């Protein structure tokens, strides 16, 4: 009989801890609003993971890990479409294109990345099937769960803080009304620059996340750091907060109109 429950009552981290302590073998099925995932375990260790309809074939995983080029990926998709991952892996290793370590490291990194994404799933349902069959045509790994559980616990606490500060991704961002701010004195990460390029009251945070290919946790982290730096404000989509002027920098001074936005654009062009 499968163990079933609600992710509101039993977090992903708690599920991993249960599997780890009990040395469970089986399949964990997860269903969240608009997405699904499967995670397989063998004797309490991570063996396999996939999320939604994302292409998780070996060729796609090796391509994401930069182990094969765009041309090689296309060639494998065309000519090895009917091969299992195990067959393709052996073919690439025997042909000298990759080593066994290349293949296993790429798979491990991908599976860990999938599990990390699941840490933010606070809504949905799960079921664990102890007799669930592990995928036979896939290459399985054996990864300890302890570090993932510790990371998941930390990420859960961070997620709670970020959700409190940024409760909805359907809000928008605008630059703060601080024309005296000198963007050259602010040290920003590459991710923060990527988000700043899209800052506009017409763009929701969710749209910015999609444009920058960031998940919910990543975009919240970046927006939170920009809020803490005093560079942006959260506003309603399409304009400023109620009672505020619709102009981003309401000033008649021509010098002050050389705003943070203009200096930001100049700075981005100089990168």
KOLMI-45349 format. One record per residue: residue number from 1; residue in one letter; chain; x, y, z of N, C-alpha, C, O in turn. Coordinates in steps of 0.05 Angstrom, whole numbers. Each point is the difference from the previous one (the first is absolute). Layout:
PT mardren paba fimar   n.c1   n.c2   n.c3  ca.c1  ca.c2  ca.c3   c.c1   c.c2   c.c3   o.c1   o.c2   o.c3
PT     NUM    A     A      X      Y      Z      X      Y      Z      X      Y      Z      X      Y      Z
...
END
This chain:
PT mardren paba fimar   n.c1   n.c2   n.c3  ca.c1  ca.c2  ca.c3   c.c1   c.c2   c.c3   o.c1   o.c2   o.c3
PT       1    X     A     17    -24      0    -17     24      0     18     25      0     19      2     15
PT       2    X     A    -26     17    -33     16     24     -2     -5     20     23    -22      2     10
PT       3    X     A     44     11     -2     -3     21     20     -7     26    -15     14      9    -18
PT       4    X     A    -37      3     26    -10     23    -14     -4     23     20     -4     -4     24
PT       5    X     A      6     29    -34     -4     23     17      1     26    -15      2      1    -24
PT       6    X     A     -4     21     39      0     27    -10     26     13      6     11     -2     23
PT       7    X     A      1     16    -42     25     13      4     -1     23     21     20     10      9
PT       8    X     A    -44     -1     -3     -3     20     22      6    -13     27     10     14     18
PT       9    X     A    -15    -39    -16      4    -14     26     27    -14      1     11     -4     22
PT      10    X     A      0     -3    -45     25    -16     -1     17     12    -22     -6     -4    -24
PT      11    X     A     27     18     31     17     13    -20     18    -20    -15      3    -23      8
PT      12    X     A      8     32    -30     19    -16    -15     23     -9     17      9    -22     -1
PT      13    X     A      1     41     17     23     -6     17     -7    -23     20     16    -18      4
PT      14    X     A    -40     19      7     -8    -21     19     -3    -27    -14      6    -20     11
PT      15    X     A    -16     21    -36     -2    -25    -16     27    -12     -5      4    -24      2
PT      16    X     A     15     41     -9     27    -10     -5     12    -11     25     14    -21      0
PT      17    X     A    -19     33     23     11     -9     25    -12    -28      7     14    -17     10
PT      18    X     A    -40     14    -15    -13    -26      4     13    -22    -17      6    -22     10
PT      19    X     A     -2     28    -36     12    -19    -18     28     -7      9      8    -23     -1
PT      20    X     A      7     43     10     28     -4      8      2    -17     25     15    -19      1
PT      21    X     A    -31     26     19      2    -15     26    -10    -28     -3     11    -18     14
PT      22    X     A    -31     13    -30    -12    -27     -3     13    -16    -23     -8    -22     -5
PT      23    X     A     28     34     -8     13    -13    -22    -20    -11    -21      2    -23     -8
PT      24    X     A    -21     40      1    -21     -8    -17      8     -2    -30     18     14     -9
PT      25    X     A    -30    -33     -4      2     -3    -29    -28      4    -11    -19    -12      9
PT      26    X     A     16     29    -30    -26      5    -11     -2     25    -16     20     13     -6
PT      27    X     A    -44     -5      0     -6     23    -18    -17     20     15    -21     -6     10
PT      28    X     A     31     31    -10    -16     22     12    -12     16    -23     14     12    -16
PT      29    X     A    -41    -12     15    -14     16    -19    -10     26     12    -11      0     22
PT      30    X     A     15     22    -35     -7     26     10    -18     15    -20      5     -1    -24
PT      31    X     A    -25     14     34    -18     15    -17     -6     27     12    -12      2     22
PT      32    X     A     22     20    -35     -4     27      9    -17     14    -21     -4    -10    -22
PT      33    X     A     -7     34     29    -16     14    -20     16      6    -25     19     15      0
PT      34    X     A    -28    -28    -22     12      4    -26     26    -15     -5     13      5    -20
PT      35    X     A     -6    -24     38     25    -14     -5      0    -27     15    -16     -4     19
PT      36    X     A     32    -14    -28      3    -27     12     30     -7      2     16     12    -14
PT      37    X     A    -10    -31     30     28     -9      2      1    -29     10    -19     -9     13
PT      38    X     A     41     -4    -19      4    -27     10     29     -2     10     18      9    -13
PT      39    X     A    -15    -21     36     27     -5     11      2    -29      9    -17     -9     15
PT      40    X     A     38     -4    -24      4    -28      6     23     -4     20     19     15     -1
PT      41    X     A    -22    -34     19     20     -5     21      7    -30      0    -16    -17     -7
PT      42    X     A     41     12     14      9    -28      3     15     -2     26     22     11      3
PT      43    X     A    -34    -26     16     12     -4     26      7     26     14     22      4     11
PT      44    X     A    -40     15    -12      3     26     14     18     20    -15      7     20     12
PT      45    X     A      0    -26    -37     17     18    -15    -14     10    -25    -17    -15    -11
PT      46    X     A     22     39      2    -12     11    -24     10    -15    -24     24     -4     -4
PT      47    X     A    -43     -5    -13      8    -16    -23     -8     14    -26     14     -3    -21
PT      48    X     A    -36     19     21    -10     11    -25    -20     22      7    -13     -1     21
PT      49    X     A     10     21    -38    -20     21      4     -8     13    -26     17      3    -18
PT      50    X     A    -41      4     16    -10     15    -24    -22     19      9    -14     -5     20
PT      51    X     A     10     26    -36    -21     19      7    -16      7    -26     12      6    -20
PT      52    X     A    -38     -8     22    -18      7    -21      7    -14    -26      8    -23     -1
PT      53    X     A    -12     38    -21      5    -11    -27     28      9    -10      6     -3    -23
PT      54    X     A     10     12     41     27      9     -7     16    -23    -12     -1    -23      9
PT      55    X     A     16     29    -31     16    -21    -13     22     -8     19     19     15      5
PT      56    X     A    -20    -39      5     20    -10     18     15    -24    -12     11    -17     15
PT      57    X     A    -11     16    -41     16    -21    -13     30      5      5      8     22      7
PT      58    X     A      8    -43    -10     28      3      5     13     21    -18     16     15      9
PT      59    X     A    -25    -15    -34     11     20    -19     -5     28      9     17     17     -1
PT      60    X     A    -42    -12     11     -8     27      9     16      8     25      9     23      3
PT      61    X     A     -6    -42     15     15      5     25     29      6     -6     12     18     12
PT      62    X     A      0    -33    -30     29      4     -7      3     27    -14     20     14      4
PT      63    X     A    -40     -6    -19      1     26    -14     -2     23     20     15     19     -2
PT      64    X     A    -33    -22     22     -2     21     21     25      2     16      7     22      9
PT      65    X     A      7    -44     -6     25      0     16     24      8    -16     23     -1      9
PT      66    X     A    -28      8    -35     21      9    -18     21    -22     -5     23      5     -5
PT      67    X     A    -33    -30      5     18    -23     -6     -1     -6    -30     19    -12    -10
PT      68    X     A    -40     20     -3     -2     -3    -29     -9     27    -12    -13     16     14
PT      69    X     A     20    -11    -39     -6     25    -13    -29      0    -11    -14    -21      1
PT      70    X     A      5     44    -11    -26      2    -12     -3    -20    -24    -20    -13     -3
PT      71    X     A     41     12    -13      0    -17    -24     -1    -30      8    -15    -15    -12
PT      72    X     A     30      8     33      0    -28      9    -27     -7     12    -10    -22     -4
PT      73    X     A     -2     41     19    -26     -5     11    -21     -5    -21    -16    -19      1
PT      74    X     A     16     35    -22    -19     -3    -22      5    -26    -14    -19    -14     -8
PT      75    X     A     44      6      3      6    -25    -13    -10    -24     16    -11    -19    -11
PT      76    X     A     15     20     37     -9    -22     17    -30     -2      1    -11    -22      0
PT      77    X     A     -3     45      0    -29      0      0    -11    -13    -26    -20    -14      0
PT      78    X     A     34     20    -22     -9    -10    -26      7    -30     -4    -16    -15    -10
PT      79    X     A     40      7     18     10    -26     -7     -2    -21     23      2    -24     -4
PT      80    X     A     -6     34     28     -1    -19     23    -26      3     15     -2     -6     24
PT      81    X     A    -19     14    -39    -26      5     13    -12    -26     11    -15      1     20
PT      82    X     A     21    -24    -32    -11    -25      9     18    -15     20     -7    -22      8
PT      83    X     A     29     34     -1     18    -13     19     -8      8     29     -8     22      5
PT      84    X     A     11    -41     14     -4      7     28     24     16     10     21      1    -13
PT      85    X     A    -25     11     36     23     16     11     24    -18      6     23      8     -3
PT      86    X     A    -29    -33     12     22    -18      6     16     -7    -25     24      0      0
PT      87    X     A    -38     -4    -22     13     -7    -25     15     24    -11     23     -3     -9
PT      88    X     A    -35     27     11     14     24     -9     25      6     16     21      7    -10
PT      89    X     A    -24    -11     37     23      5     17     24    -18     -7     23      9     -1
PT      90    X     A    -29    -35     -3     21    -19     -7     12      7    -27     25     -2     -3
PT      91    X     A    -41     11    -16      9      7    -26     20     24      2     21     -1    -13
PT      92    X     A    -28     21     28     17     24      2     26     -6     15     21     10     -8
PT      93    X     A    -23    -27     28     24     -8     15     19    -17    -17     24      5      0
PT      94    X     A    -36    -25    -13     17    -18    -16     12     14    -24     21     -8    -10
PT      95    X     A    -35     29      0     11     15    -23     20     20      8     13     13    -17
PT      96    X     A     -9     -9     43     20     18     10     -9     29      1     17     18      5
PT      97    X     A    -43    -12     -9    -10     27      1     -1     10     29      6     24      5
PT      98    X     A    -13    -41     13     -3      7     28     10    -23     18      3    -22     -9
PT      99    X     A      3     29     33      8    -20     20    -25     -8     16    -20     14      0
PT     100    X     A     23    -36     15    -22     -8     18     -5     22     21    -22      5      8
PT     101    X     A     44      7      1     -2     22     20    -16     23    -11    -16     12     14
PT     102    X     A     20     -5    -40    -14     22    -12    -30     -5      1    -16     17      7
PT     103    X     A      8    -42    -14    -28     -7     -1    -12      1     27    -22     12      4
PT     104    X     A     35    -25     16    -12     -2     27     -1     28     13    -20      6     13
PT     105    X     A     41     10    -16      0     27     12    -23     17    -11    -12     15     14
PT     106    X     A      8    -17    -40    -22     15    -13    -27     -8     10    -17     16      6
PT     107    X     A     13    -42     -3    -25    -11     10     -5      8     29    -21      9      8
PT     108    X     A     42    -11      9     -2      7     28     -7     29      3    -17      7     16
PT     109    X     A     30     10    -31     -5     29      2    -29      6     -8    -13     17     12
PT     110    X     A      4    -30    -33    -28      5     -9    -20     -9     20    -19     14      6
PT     111    X     A     23    -38      5    -19    -11     20     -1     17     25    -21      5     11
PT     112    X     A     44      5     -3      1     17     24    -14     26     -6    -14     11     17
PT     113    X     A     18      0    -41    -14     25     -8    -30     -3      1    -14     18      8
PT     114    X     A      4    -41    -18    -29     -6      1    -10      1     29    -20     12      6
PT     115    X     A     34    -26     12     -8     -2     28      1     28     12    -18      7     16
PT     116    X     A     38      9    -22      1     27     10    -24     17     -8    -10     16     16
PT     117    X     A      1    -20    -40    -24     15     -9    -24     -9     16    -19     16      4
PT     118    X     A     18    -41      4    -23    -10     15     -2     12     28    -22      0     12
PT     119    X     A     44     10     -1      0     11     27    -20     23      3    -10      6     22
PT     120    X     A      4      8    -44    -19     23      1    -29     -9     -4    -18     17      1
PT     121    X     A     13    -42     -4    -27     -9     -4    -14     -3     27      4    -19     15
PT     122    X     A    -20     39     -8    -14      0     25    -29     -8     -3    -14     -4     20
PT     123    X     A      4      2    -45    -27     -7     -5      0    -25    -18     17     -3    -18
PT     124    X     A    -36    -15     23     -2    -24    -17     -2    -25     16     -5      0     25
PT     125    X     A      8    -23    -39     -4    -26     13     24    -18     -7     13      4    -20
PT     126    X     A     -9    -24     37     21    -20     -5    -10    -28      6    -19     -4     15
PT     127    X     A     32    -15    -28     -5    -28      7     27    -15     -4     14      5    -19
PT     128    X     A     -8    -22     38     25    -16     -1     -8    -29     -3    -14    -11     17
PT     129    X     A     24     -1    -39     -6    -28     -5     25    -16      5     20      1    -15
PT     130    X     A    -20    -17     37     23    -16      7      6    -21    -21     23     -9     -3
PT     131    X     A    -43      1    -12      3    -20    -21      1     13    -27     -1    -14    -21
PT     132    X     A      4     40     20      2     15    -25     25     -8    -16     22     -1     12
PT     133    X     A    -25     -5    -37     22    -10    -16     18     23     -8     -9     21     -8
PT     134    X     A     35    -25     10     19     19     -9      2     -1    -30     -3    -22    -12
PT     135    X     A      7     45     -2      0      0    -29     23    -18    -11     23      4      6
PT     136    X     A    -31    -24    -22     20    -20     -9     17     10    -23     23     -9     -4
PT     137    X     A    -33     28    -12     15     10    -23     18     24      6     14     10    -17
PT     138    X     A    -14     -2     42     16     23      8     25     -8     16      1    -22     11
PT     139    X     A     19     39    -11     24     -5     16     -5     11     28     -6     24      4
PT     140    X     A      7    -41     16     -5      7     27     26      7     15     21    -10     -7
PT     141    X     A    -23     27     27     23      7     16     -5     -8     29    -22    -10      7
PT     142    X     A     42     13     10     -4     -5     29     13     23     15     24      2      3
PT     143    X     A    -42     16      6      9     24     14    -11      2     28    -24     -3      4
PT     144    X     A     42      9     15     -9      3     27    -19     25      2      4     19    -14
PT     145    X     A    -23    -21     32    -20     21      3      7     20     22    -13     21      2
PT     146    X     A     32    -27     15      5     17     24      4     30     -8    -12     17     12
PT     147    X     A     30    -12    -31      6     28     -7    -24     13    -12     -5     24      4
PT     148    X     A    -11    -39    -20    -24     12    -12    -20      7     21    -14     20     -2
PT     149    X     A     12    -37     23    -19      5     22      8     26     15    -18     16      6
PT     150    X     A     43    -13      0     10     24     13     -5     25    -17    -10     20     10
PT     151    X     A     16    -23    -36     -5     23    -18    -29      6     -2     -8     24     -1
PT     152    X     A     -9    -44      0    -28      4     -1    -12     14     24    -17     17     -2
PT     153    X     A     28    -24     26     -9     13     24      7     29      0    -17     17      8
PT     154    X     A     41    -10    -16      8     28     -2    -17     15    -20     -9     22      4
PT     155    X     A      5    -35    -27    -15     12    -22    -29      5      8    -12     20     -8
PT     156    X     A      1    -38     24    -28      3      9     -2     24     18    -20     16     -3
PT     157    X     A     39    -11     21     -1     24     17      3     25    -17    -13     20      5
PT     158    X     A     31    -21    -25      4     23    -17    -25      5    -16     -8     23     -4
PT     159    X     A     -5    -44     -6    -24      2    -16    -23     14     16    -14     16    -11
PT     160    X     A     12    -23     37    -20     12     17      4     30      3    -19     16     -1
PT     161    X     A     44     -8      4      7     29      2     -7     14    -27    -12     21      0
PT     162    X     A     21    -33    -22     -5     12    -26    -29      2     -7     -9     20    -12
PT     163    X     A     -7    -40     19    -28      1     -5    -14     22     16    -19     13     -9
PT     164    X     A     29     -8     33    -11     21     17      7     28    -12    -17     18      0
PT     165    X     A     41    -15    -10      9     25    -11    -12      5    -28     -7     22     -7
PT     166    X     A      5    -44     -9    -10      2    -27    -23    -21     -3      5    -21    -12
PT     167    X     A    -28     27     22    -22    -20      1    -11     -8    -27    -10    -22     -3
PT     168    X     A     13     39    -17    -12     -6    -26     20      8    -23     12     21      0
PT     169    X     A    -10    -39    -19     17      5    -23    -16     15    -22     10      6    -21
PT     170    X     A    -36     -1     27    -16     15    -19      0     30      5    -15     15    -13
PT     171    X     A     33     -6     31      5     28      3     22      8    -19     13    -16    -12
PT     172    X     A     -9     43     10     21     10    -19     21     15     16     -2      3     24
PT     173    X     A     23      6    -38     22     15     12      4     26    -15     -5      2    -24
PT     174    X     A     13     18     39      9     25    -12     24     10     16      4     -7     23
PT     175    X     A     12     23    -36     24     11     13     -9     20     22    -19     14     -3
PT     176    X     A     34    -14     24     -7     18     22      4     29     -8     16      6    -18
PT     177    X     A    -31     11     31      2     29     -6     23     12     14     -4     17     18
PT     178    X     A     28    -25    -25     25     10     12     19      8    -22     19    -14     -5
PT     179    X     A    -24     37     -9     17      8    -22     29      4      7     17      1    -17
PT     180    X     A    -11      2     43     28      4      8     15    -26      3     25      1      5
PT     181    X     A    -38    -24     -7     14    -25      3     20     -4    -22     -6      3    -23
PT     182    X     A     30    -11     30     21     -4    -19      3    -30     -5     10    -15     17
PT     183    X     A    -19      6    -41      0    -28     -6     28    -11     -1      4    -24      4
PT     184    X     A     16     41    -10     28    -10     -2     11     -8     28     19    -15      1
PT     185    X     A    -31     24     20      9     -7     27    -14    -25     10      6     -8     23
PT     186    X     A    -23     -4    -39    -15    -23      9     12    -25    -14      1     -1    -24
PT     187    X     A      7    -18     40     11    -25    -11    -23    -20     -4    -12    -10     19
PT     188    X     A      6      3    -44    -22    -17     -6     10    -26    -14     21      0    -13
PT     189    X     A    -35    -21     18      6    -26    -13    -10      0    -29    -16     18     -8
PT     190    X     A     24    -37     -7     -9     -3    -28    -30     -4      0    -14     12    -17
PT     191    X     A      3    -28     36    -29     -5      1    -15     26      6    -22      5    -11
PT     192    X     A     33     11     29    -13     25      7     -1     20    -24    -20     13     -4
PT     193    X     A     42    -12    -11      0     16    -24    -21    -10    -20    -14     16    -13
PT     194    X     A     12    -42     10    -20    -11    -19    -28      8      7    -16      5    -17
PT     195    X     A     10     -5     43    -27      7      9     -4     30     -3    -22      9     -9
PT     196    X     A     42      8     15     -3     29     -2     -7      9    -28    -14     19     -4
PT     197    X     A     25    -34    -16     -6      8    -28    -30     -1     -5    -10     15    -17
PT     198    X     A     -5    -32     31    -29     -4     -5    -17     16     19    -25     -2     -2
PT     199    X     A     37     17     20    -16     15     20    -17     21    -14     10     18    -13
PT     200    X     A    -37    -21     16    -19     18    -13    -27     -6     14     -7    -23      2
PT     201    X     A     -8     44      6    -26     -5     12    -19    -17    -16    -19    -11     10
PT     202    X     A     25      8    -36    -17    -16    -17      7    -29      1    -16    -18     -8
PT     203    X     A     40     12     18      9    -28      1     -5    -11     28     10     11     19
PT     204    X     A    -24    -33    -17     -3    -13     26     26    -15      7     16     -6    -18
PT     205    X     A    -12      0     44     23    -15      8      0    -28    -13     21    -11     -7
PT     206    X     A    -45      0      3     -2    -26    -12     10      1    -29     13    -18    -10
PT     207    X     A    -21     40     -4      9      3    -28     31      4     -2     13    -11    -18
PT     208    X     A     -2     25     38     29      4      1     14    -27      5     20     -6    -12
PT     209    X     A    -32    -10     29     11    -27      6      0    -17    -25     20    -14     -6
PT     210    X     A    -41     16    -10     -2    -16    -24     21     10    -20     13    -16    -14
PT     211    X     A    -10     43     11     19     11    -19     29     -6      7     16     -4    -18
PT     212    X     A    -11      2     44     28     -6      9      5    -29      6     21     -8      9
PT     213    X     A    -42     -9    -14      2    -29      5      7     -6     29     17    -17      6
PT     214    X     A    -30     31     13      4     -5     29    -24    -14     11    -23      6     -8
PT     215    X     A     27    -23     28    -23    -12     13    -10     18     22     12     22      5
PT     216    X     A    -33    -30      9    -12     17     20     19      9     22      1     23      8
PT     217    X     A     16    -42      1     19      6     22     21     19    -10      7     19     14
PT     218    X     A      4    -24    -38     21     17    -11     -9     29     -4     15     18      7
PT     219    X     A    -39    -15    -18     -9     28     -6     -6     14     27      5     24      2
PT     220    X     A    -15    -38     17     -6     12     26     27      9     14      1     21     12
PT     221    X     A     19    -38    -14     26      7     11     11     26    -12      9     17     15
PT     222    X     A    -10    -15    -41     11     23    -14    -16     25      7     11     21      6
PT     223    X     A    -38    -23     -8    -17     23      6      4      9     29      1     24      6
PT     224    X     A      2    -43     13      4      7     28     26     15      3      1     20     15
PT     225    X     A     20    -29    -28     26     14      2     -1     28    -12     12     19     10
PT     226    X     A    -28    -15    -32     -3     26    -12    -17     19     18      5     24      2
PT     227    X     A    -24    -36     12    -16     15     19     17      9     23     -1     23      9
PT     228    X     A     18    -41      1     18      7     23     20     21     -8      8     16     17
PT     229    X     A      0    -17    -42     20     20    -10    -13     27     -5     13     20     -6
PT     230    X     A    -40    -19      7    -14     25     -5     -1      9    -29     -4     23     -6
PT     231    X     A      6    -42    -12      0      6    -28    -28     -1    -13     -6     14    -19
PT     232    X     A    -12    -31     30    -26     -4    -11    -22      1     22      6     -4     23
PT     233    X     A    -30      8    -32    -24     -2     17    -19    -19    -13     -1     -2    -24
PT     234    X     A    -15    -11     40    -22    -17    -10    -25     17     -4     -8     14     19
PT     235    X     A     -4    -16    -42    -24     16     -6    -21    -18    -13      6    -23     -7
PT     236    X     A    -29     34      4    -21    -15    -14      7      0    -30     11     19    -10
PT     237    X     A    -18    -41     -4      6     -1    -29    -13     23    -15    -23      7      4
PT     238    X     A     39      6    -21    -10     21    -16      5     28     11     -6     20    -14
PT     239    X     A     16    -18     39      4     27     10     10      1     28      6    -21     12
PT     240    X     A     -4     45     -1     10      4     27    -21     -7     21    -24     -3     -8
PT     241    X     A     31      2     33    -20     -6     21    -21     22      1      5     22     -9
PT     242    X     A    -28    -28     21    -22     19      3     10     25     15     13     -3     21
PT     243    X     A    -19     26    -32      7     25     13     27     11     -9      7     23      6
PT     244    X     A      8    -39    -20     26      9    -10     -3     11    -28    -18     -8    -15
PT     245    X     A     36     24      7      0     11    -27      6    -21    -20     15    -19      6
PT     246    X     A    -27     21    -30      5    -20    -20     28      3    -12      9    -18    -14
PT     247    X     A      4     41     19     27      4    -11     20    -14     18     -3     -1     24
PT     248    X     A     23    -11    -37     20    -15     16     16     18     17      6     -7     23
PT     249    X     A      2     30    -33     16     19     15    -13     28     -2      8     15    -17
PT     250    X     A    -27     -9     34    -15     25     -2     16     24      9     -1      8     23
PT     251    X     A     17      3    -41     16     23      6      2     18    -24      0    -10    -23
PT     252    X     A      2     36     27      3     19    -22     29      7     -4      6     13    -20
PT     253    X     A     11    -21     37     28      5     -3     12    -16    -22     -1    -25      0
PT     254    X     A     13     39    -20     11    -15    -23     23    -18      7      2    -22    -11
PT     255    X     A     15     30     31     22    -17      8    -10    -25     14     11    -22     -4
PT     256    X     A    -32     25     20    -10    -23     14    -14    -20    -19     -3    -23      7
PT     257    X     A     -5     33    -30    -13    -18    -19     19    -19    -13     -8    -18    -15
PT     258    X     A     35     22     20     19    -20     -8     -1    -21     21     18     -2     17
PT     259    X     A    -38    -14    -19     -8    -18     22     16    -26      0     18     -5    -16
PT     260    X     A    -24    -10     36     12    -27      3     -4    -17    -25     18    -15     -7
PT     261    X     A    -41     18     -6     -5    -15    -24     20      6    -22     11    -18    -12
PT     262    X     A     -6     44      8     20      7    -21     28     -9      6     14    -10    -17
PT     263    X     A     -6     12     43     26     -9      7      2    -30     -1     21    -11     -7
PT     264    X     A    -43     -2     13     -1    -29     -2      5     -9    -29     16    -18     -5
PT     265    X     A    -30     31    -14      3     -7    -28     29      4     -9     11    -16    -14
PT     266    X     A      1     39     22     27      5     -7     19    -21     11     19     -9    -13
PT     267    X     A    -24      2     38     17    -20     13     -2    -27    -14     20    -14     -4
PT     268    X     A    -45      6     -3     -4    -26    -14     15      0    -26     12    -20     -8
PT     269    X     A    -13     42     -7     13      1    -26     31     -2      3     13     -9    -19
PT     270    X     A     -3     17     42     29      0      4     10    -27      9     24     -5      0
PT     271    X     A    -42    -14      7      8    -26      9     12    -17    -22      8    -23      4
END
